[in-house]
């Protein structure tokens, strides 16, 4: 389901979007960019938490997390 929203972006950001997005696909580009950003931040936070909690098992836990993240990378 899609929902229309109104956002305000700097002119320079819109110019960047228009350079890479096909005509009529701004929303799709923004959706993909936001999802990528959130996923990247989520992974970085998980890595930081895993390292902080138990440094001895951090390497193993990070490897397991990366394997699970890879399963969801169908884009």
ZIBELSUL-V186718 format. One record per residue. PHI is phi in radians with two decimals (none if undefined). Layout:
phi
PHI
PHI
//
This chain:
phi
none
-1.85
-2.36
-1.41
-2.34
-1.94
-2.27
-2.08
-2.19
-1.07
-0.95
-1.11
-1.16
-1.11
-1.10
-1.10
-1.04
-1.17
-1.22
-1.91
-1.54
-1.22
-0.97
1.46
-2.12
-1.01
-1.05
-1.12
-1.13
-1.10
-1.02
-1.12
-1.13
-1.14
-1.07
-1.11
-1.05
-1.10
-1.12
-1.13
-1.11
-1.04
-1.13
-1.10
-1.17
-1.11
-1.00
-1.10
-1.14
-1.11
-1.17
-1.26
-1.19
-2.62
-1.01
-1.15
-1.72
-1.03
-1.07
-1.08
-1.12
-1.12
-1.11
-1.11
-1.07
-1.10
-1.10
-1.20
-1.07
-1.10
-1.14
-1.65
-1.57
-1.69
-1.25
//
